[in-house]
Amino acid sequence: MKENNDMDPKRTPKNILLYYLPNKRSVAIETLCNEMNKTGNKLIVLTQSPRGDFHMQLDKLGIINYSKTYSSRLSIWNYIRHFFYLISFCRRNKIHTVWSHLNMCNLVAVFAQYFIKARVVVFRHHFHRSIKTEGFASVHPNEKKMDRMIGKKAKEIVVPSKEVYNGMVEYEKIPAGKISIIPYIYDFAQYARPDEENVKKIREEFKSKLLIITASRMIKMKRHALVLPVFNKLVKAGLDIKVILLDEGEEQENLKTYVKENGLTNHIFFLGLRSNIIDYLSAADLLVHPSQTEASSSLVKEAGWVKRPVVVCSGVGDFDEYIMHGQNGFLVQSPDEAGEFEKHIRYVYENPLEAQKMGEALYRKVREEFSPNKKTIDAYVTLT
């Protein structure tokens, strides 16, 4: 068996462009870039955002990276400029394959593919479970239109989980032959170890029998509004719990209003964005994640990395593929999701030792399933 960094002598090394939007760090993307460079191919990263922490980490890994931004008030002009720039970039750098991630880049790439020689592969990172129950009315019209256009134009699409694949085929009617499933990979050594002093300070600041963390963008699809009444009920029942809410978003003010009106300001805390998410996960006893829109949540894997149990929703992303209900986490199912969240939180509250064992089991499963491995890397190599 060949090692991952052995290049097949029959294959010509390829210039791969990873076309990406954000400038924030992503261990999954960084791992993919690093592992692909080990195969003998040359991977280059181009973002639509200014240089940031992501680019600095790529520099440390020795990965060539560029940034190109436009800031026209009319978004259509930004797309047009990125379209021409991508074509020029691919020609100048003799790109053989474009791996495009996220809709802002994907829309540009699927139109640029007609003007470049490079193979263009689109990576899709979302599917909304609400489509199954509420239909496409639950999705913003612009996002729905963009997904439909990209799905129609793309020649090859990669998704990280069966749930996204099934949703796209069954509900969006995208031909199955276009879609491949390749899971994310994580070099877990790239995560900073928890800062024990910070962890201790967080525990002292939010001292309670059960410290819960919920960390995701405050938008309707992430469903903070589903679990806030659950937290309210548990607090009113006398449970000694506190909840840390990380991140921001358009629903933030509504959520803050609910907390204030229900007298929860001493129990639920809005801390905004935090770069040291690992410290907060380590300080918490439980991750509660009510989101119904995921492809393959890095947050839940990070919770597993620090051996914390999780409560997530069945039928979302790849949770059903590695969360074993009652063994390394809890899977919430309809119709009474609020009731199930309450039940599982109460279980962790009353059984801290069992919850600790679940976190340890999640750690082992996450390491086993999502560390870099030959099968997954070979699958990516076939896309060059």
TORDO-788355 format. One line per 10 residues: number of its first residue (from 1); their letters; for each residue x, y, z of C-alpha. Coordinates in nm, 4 decimals. Example, Ala and Ser with C-alpha at 12.3 -4.5 7.8 and 13.67 -1.06 7.14 Angstrom:
1	AS	1.2300 -0.4500 0.7800  1.3670 -0.1060 0.7140
***
This chain:
1	MKENNDMDPK	0.0000 0.0000 0.0000  0.1369 0.3417 -0.0968  0.1706 0.6263 0.1507  -0.0462 0.9351 0.0995  0.2490 1.1435 -0.0163  0.3499 0.9017 -0.2903  0.2527 1.0294 -0.6329  0.1397 0.7691 -0.8834  0.4234 0.7712 -1.1409  0.1660 0.7496 -1.4196
11	RTPKNILLYY	-0.0080 1.0687 -1.3064  0.1168 1.4093 -1.4104  0.1297 1.6567 -1.1181  -0.1546 1.9063 -1.1441  -0.1950 2.2707 -1.0524  -0.5061 2.2859 -0.8354  -0.6777 2.6133 -0.7492  -0.8855 2.6106 -0.4320  -1.1237 2.9031 -0.4856  -1.2665 3.0136 -0.1520
21	LPNKRSVAIE	-1.4577 3.3016 0.0074  -1.3632 3.3562 0.3771  -1.0418 3.4652 0.5419  -1.1146 3.2950 0.8748  -0.9304 2.9805 0.9693  -1.0793 2.6416 0.8823  -0.8866 2.3354 0.9969  -1.0777 2.1203 0.7475  -0.9793 2.3379 0.4494  -0.6239 2.3832 0.5757
31	TLCNEMNKTG	-0.5883 2.0063 0.6176  -0.7165 1.9434 0.2653  -0.4681 2.1952 0.1214  -0.1754 2.0496 0.3124  -0.2583 1.6877 0.2313  -0.3012 1.7621 -0.1390  0.0402 1.9263 -0.1556  0.1853 1.6042 -0.0119  0.0505 1.4082 -0.3100  0.2906 1.5841 -0.5467
41	NKLIVLTQSP	0.0287 1.8180 -0.6866  0.0594 2.1941 -0.6445  -0.2311 2.3530 -0.4646  -0.2894 2.7284 -0.4753  -0.5551 2.9160 -0.2764  -0.7416 3.2227 -0.4010  -0.9978 3.3963 -0.1788  -1.2565 3.6640 -0.2455  -1.1779 3.8205 0.0926  -0.8816 4.0267 0.2182
51	RGDFHMQLDK	-0.5868 3.8517 0.3795  -0.6628 3.7250 0.7287  -0.5851 3.4498 0.9785  -0.6564 3.1844 0.7156  -0.3923 3.3227 0.4803  -0.1362 3.3524 0.7598  -0.1861 2.9869 0.8488  -0.1462 2.8890 0.4843  0.1811 3.0839 0.4822  0.3001 2.8762 0.7785
61	LGIINYSKTY	0.2084 2.5574 0.5944  0.3990 2.6723 0.2852  0.0846 2.6907 0.0703  0.0764 2.9568 -0.2020  -0.2204 3.1864 -0.1539  -0.3712 3.5027 -0.3001  -0.6558 3.7387 -0.2234  -0.8731 3.9396 -0.4616  -1.1521 4.1654 -0.3425  -1.4016 4.3999 -0.5052
71	SSRLSIWNYI	-1.6382 4.6330 -0.3233  -1.8859 4.7688 -0.5739  -2.2201 4.8680 -0.4221  -2.3956 4.6638 -0.6888  -2.3158 4.2990 -0.6177  -2.3622 4.2034 -0.9829  -2.0489 4.4053 -1.0675  -1.8516 4.2171 -0.8030  -1.9539 3.8870 -0.9628  -1.8617 4.0117 -1.3104
81	RHFFYLISFC	-1.5204 4.1326 -1.1959  -1.4487 3.8092 -1.0116  -1.5580 3.6197 -1.3231  -1.3002 3.7917 -1.5427  -1.0325 3.7742 -1.2749  -1.0794 3.3979 -1.2246  -1.0446 3.3344 -1.5973  -0.7271 3.5440 -1.6112  -0.5853 3.3820 -1.2965  -0.6384 3.0288 -1.4280
91	RRNKIHTVWS	-0.4703 3.1117 -1.7570  -0.1716 3.2880 -1.5967  -0.1096 3.0107 -1.3462  -0.1807 2.7197 -1.5847  -0.4467 2.5803 -1.3543  -0.5575 2.2263 -1.4377  -0.8395 2.1978 -1.1825  -1.0532 2.4486 -0.9930  -1.2049 2.3408 -0.6627  -1.4655 2.6055 -0.5854
101	HLNMCNLVAV	-1.6187 2.6382 -0.2379  -1.9301 2.8265 -0.1220  -2.1949 2.9903 -0.3369  -2.0268 3.3273 -0.3934  -1.7326 3.1486 -0.5543  -1.9350 2.8665 -0.7064  -2.1535 3.1013 -0.9084  -1.8461 3.2665 -1.0563  -1.6772 2.9325 -1.1261  -1.9675 2.7655 -1.3087
111	FAQYFIKARV	-1.9826 3.0505 -1.5599  -1.6049 3.0841 -1.5912  -1.5722 2.7124 -1.6732  -1.6800 2.7812 -2.0333  -1.3789 3.0097 -2.0865  -1.0982 2.8108 -1.9261  -0.9412 2.4731 -1.9949  -0.9405 2.3750 -1.6278  -1.1731 2.1120 -1.4856  -1.4150 2.2855 -1.2469
121	VVFRHHFHRS	-1.5448 2.0998 -0.9403  -1.8007 2.2677 -0.7148  -1.8029 2.1917 -0.3410  -2.1417 2.2250 -0.1737  -2.1484 2.2799 0.2036  -2.5158 2.3054 0.2920  -2.8619 2.1581 0.2728  -3.1530 2.2872 0.4795  -3.3523 2.0139 0.6537  -3.6508 2.2536 0.6653
131	IKTEGFASVH	-3.7005 2.1918 0.2923  -3.8230 1.8405 0.3767  -4.1021 1.9653 0.6027  -4.1716 2.3243 0.4969  -4.0669 2.3154 0.1332  -3.8572 2.5768 -0.0438  -4.0597 2.8567 0.1155  -3.8288 2.8132 0.4153  -3.5258 2.9185 0.2071  -3.4431 3.2781 0.1161
141	PNEKKMDRMI	-3.5464 3.3355 -0.2491  -3.2000 3.4582 -0.3497  -3.0292 3.1554 -0.1985  -3.2806 2.9229 -0.3637  -3.2194 3.0869 -0.6999  -2.8424 3.0666 -0.6597  -2.8494 2.6994 -0.5538  -3.0673 2.6153 -0.8518  -2.8427 2.7970 -1.0975  -2.5224 2.6435 -0.9612
151	GKKAKEIVVP	-2.6774 2.2971 -0.9512  -2.7829 2.3277 -1.3141  -2.4542 2.4681 -1.4463  -2.2082 2.2633 -1.2424  -2.0609 1.9571 -1.4123  -1.9256 1.7995 -1.0936  -2.0360 1.8589 -0.7339  -1.8764 1.7284 -0.4142  -2.0665 1.7106 -0.0846  -1.9426 1.5920 0.2558
161	SKEVYNGMVE	-2.2375 1.3776 0.3658  -2.5155 1.1462 0.2507  -2.7798 1.3817 0.3892  -2.6708 1.6637 0.1569  -2.6466 1.4216 -0.1368  -2.9961 1.2803 -0.0740  -3.1472 1.6246 -0.0250  -3.0024 1.7602 -0.3484  -3.1147 1.4577 -0.5497  -3.4599 1.4140 -0.3972
171	YEKIPAGKIS	-3.5683 1.7730 -0.3405  -3.3530 1.9872 -0.5701  -3.3670 1.7292 -0.8494  -2.9964 1.7550 -0.9269  -2.8798 1.4506 -1.1259  -2.7150 1.1992 -0.8948  -2.4395 1.1342 -1.1475  -2.3054 1.4861 -1.0917  -2.2560 1.4414 -0.7185  -1.9794 1.2688 -0.5211
181	IIPYIYDFAQ	-1.9597 1.2265 -0.1436  -1.6189 1.2910 0.0124  -1.6018 1.3636 0.3874  -1.4074 1.6463 0.5447  -1.0688 1.5630 0.6958  -0.9085 1.7284 0.9975  -0.5500 1.7417 1.1141  -0.6552 1.7669 1.4767  -0.3013 1.8579 1.5781  -0.3667 2.1967 1.4125
191	YARPDEENVK	-0.6163 2.2836 1.6862  -0.4669 2.4823 1.9712  -0.4716 2.2962 2.2983  -0.7130 2.4504 2.5498  -0.5553 2.7278 2.7564  -0.6140 2.5926 3.1059  -0.6023 2.9399 3.2621  -0.8695 3.0664 3.0230  -1.0791 2.7547 3.0775  -1.0607 2.8060 3.4541
201	KIREEFKSKL	-1.1601 3.1723 3.4210  -1.4603 3.0833 3.2046  -1.5727 2.8192 3.4533  -1.5407 3.0677 3.7394  -1.7169 3.3484 3.5551  -2.0116 3.1255 3.4588  -2.0109 2.9043 3.7663  -2.2961 2.6517 3.7587  -2.3680 2.2819 3.7908  -2.4195 2.2593 3.4134
211	LIITASRMIK	-2.2555 2.5030 3.1719  -2.4022 2.4809 2.8211  -2.2573 2.6308 2.5057  -2.4395 2.7086 2.1816  -2.2157 2.8494 1.9093  -2.3514 2.9301 1.5655  -2.4653 3.2245 1.3563  -2.7794 3.3781 1.4988  -3.0049 3.3201 1.2005  -3.3415 3.1446 1.1860
221	MKRHALVLPV	-3.2024 2.8244 1.0350  -2.9760 2.7764 1.3386  -3.2888 2.7803 1.5584  -3.1726 2.9438 1.8787  -3.5404 3.0335 1.9236  -3.6192 2.6627 1.9639  -3.3893 2.6087 2.2616  -3.4204 2.9404 2.4481  -3.7665 2.8412 2.5817  -3.6141 2.5070 2.6841
231	FNKLVKAGLD	-3.3420 2.6853 2.8808  -3.6083 2.9123 3.0304  -3.8144 2.6135 3.1448  -3.5131 2.4449 3.3042  -3.4074 2.7609 3.4875  -3.7610 2.8199 3.6142  -3.7644 2.4564 3.7351  -3.4692 2.5380 3.9587  -3.1848 2.3754 3.7650  -2.8477 2.5401 3.8185
241	IKVILLDEGE	-2.7564 2.5993 3.4549  -2.5921 2.8757 3.2590  -2.5736 2.9114 2.8827  -2.3064 3.0804 2.6739  -2.4184 3.1936 2.3276  -2.1329 3.2602 2.0860  -2.1418 3.4322 1.7453  -2.3748 3.7002 1.6094  -2.6417 3.7458 1.3436  -2.9668 3.9022 1.2353
251	EQENLKTYVK	-3.1710 3.7233 1.5047  -2.9499 3.8426 1.7889  -3.1672 4.1349 1.9017  -3.4810 3.9190 1.9051  -3.3011 3.6596 2.1154  -3.1709 3.9233 2.3549  -3.5232 4.0601 2.3925  -3.6539 3.7136 2.4817  -3.3801 3.6665 2.7428  -3.4489 4.0054 2.8989
261	ENGLTNHIFF	-3.8277 3.9699 2.9025  -3.8038 3.6289 3.0689  -3.5570 3.7356 3.3370  -3.2745 3.5170 3.2087  -2.9923 3.7712 3.1974  -2.8152 3.5960 3.4853  -2.8364 3.2604 3.3100  -2.7933 3.3231 2.9356  -2.5007 3.5263 2.8086  -2.4300 3.6716 2.4631
271	LGLRSNIIDY	-2.0535 3.6843 2.4100  -2.0374 3.7468 2.0346  -1.7568 3.6052 1.8223  -1.4654 3.4383 1.9987  -1.1492 3.3128 1.8340  -1.0697 3.0743 2.1210  -1.3727 2.8493 2.0693  -1.1739 2.5498 2.1968  -1.1378 2.7155 2.5385  -1.5133 2.7719 2.5632
281	LSAADLLVHP	-1.5955 2.4182 2.4523  -1.3474 2.2847 2.7079  -1.5022 2.4952 2.9847  -1.8559 2.3831 2.9011  -2.0211 2.0580 3.0068  -2.2419 2.0229 2.7003  -2.2804 2.1549 2.3447  -2.6426 2.2147 2.2418  -2.6686 2.2587 1.8646  -3.0270 2.2960 1.7322
291	SQTEASSSLV	-2.9273 2.3880 1.3744  -3.1226 2.2387 1.0861  -2.8803 2.3507 0.8164  -2.5417 2.1804 0.8033  -2.3315 1.9769 0.5664  -2.0759 1.8480 0.8155  -2.0423 2.0610 1.1271  -1.6843 2.1377 1.2319  -1.8148 2.2717 1.5634  -1.9460 1.9319 1.6713
301	KEAGWVKRPV	-1.6180 1.7667 1.5779  -1.4348 2.0301 1.7809  -1.6561 1.9451 2.0783  -1.5593 1.5819 2.0270  -1.1926 1.6806 2.0116  -1.2183 1.8210 2.3670  -1.4363 1.5263 2.4817  -1.7645 1.7093 2.5351  -2.1055 1.5467 2.4763  -2.3405 1.7037 2.2224
311	VVCSGVGDFD	-2.7113 1.7325 2.1492  -2.7795 1.7701 1.7755  -3.0675 1.7165 1.5339  -3.1150 1.3945 1.3406  -3.1439 1.4329 0.9635  -2.9008 1.7249 0.9535  -2.5633 1.7050 0.7805  -2.3670 1.3937 0.8681  -2.4739 1.3691 1.2333  -2.6575 1.0396 1.1800
321	EYIMHGQNGF	-2.3401 0.8914 1.0306  -2.1232 0.9250 1.3403  -2.3385 1.0319 1.6369  -2.4614 0.7134 1.8043  -2.7624 0.8133 2.0115  -2.7030 0.7683 2.3821  -2.3462 0.6476 2.3292  -2.1429 0.9458 2.2085  -2.4138 1.2112 2.1890  -2.7875 1.2665 2.1514
331	LVQSPDEAGE	-2.9874 1.2845 1.8278  -3.3067 1.4899 1.8538  -3.5954 1.3873 1.6288  -3.9315 1.5465 1.5563  -4.2096 1.6031 1.6286  -4.1403 1.7230 1.9843  -3.7882 1.8533 1.9410  -3.8092 2.1013 2.2291  -3.9203 1.8207 2.4595  -3.6298 1.6030 2.3495
341	FEKHIRYVYE	-3.3753 1.8814 2.3982  -3.5103 1.9264 2.7496  -3.4929 1.5523 2.8228  -3.1338 1.5175 2.7056  -3.0150 1.8294 2.8896  -3.1762 1.6969 3.2080  -2.9972 1.3631 3.1576  -2.6578 1.5325 3.1335  -2.7445 1.7480 3.4360  -2.8317 1.4438 3.6453
351	NPLEAQKMGE	-2.5644 1.2067 3.5081  -2.2368 1.3994 3.4725  -2.0173 1.0875 3.4804  -2.2159 0.9206 3.2025  -2.2011 1.2436 3.0028  -1.8243 1.2484 3.0451  -1.8036 0.8942 2.9031  -2.0138 1.0051 2.6047  -1.7709 1.2895 2.5368  -1.4785 1.0476 2.5448
361	ALYRKVREEF	-1.6608 0.8153 2.3040  -1.7256 1.1072 2.0673  -1.3551 1.1929 2.0776  -1.2622 0.8412 1.9672  -1.5240 0.8368 1.6895  -1.4281 1.1770 1.5516  -1.0588 1.0830 1.5436  -1.1414 0.7543 1.3712  -1.3763 0.8950 1.1078  -1.2283 1.2327 1.0183
371	SPNKKTIDAY	-0.8499 1.2162 1.0505  -0.6639 1.2210 0.7151  -0.6668 0.8750 0.5586  -0.5612 0.7206 0.2310  -0.9140 0.6423 0.1086  -1.0364 1.0004 0.1434  -0.7203 1.1593 0.0045  -0.7256 0.9238 -0.2938  -1.0848 1.0324 -0.3583  -0.9724 1.3956 -0.3715
381	VTLT	-0.6819 1.3043 -0.6001  -0.9274 1.1589 -0.8534  -1.0793 1.5085 -0.8809  -0.7567 1.6616 -1.0115
***
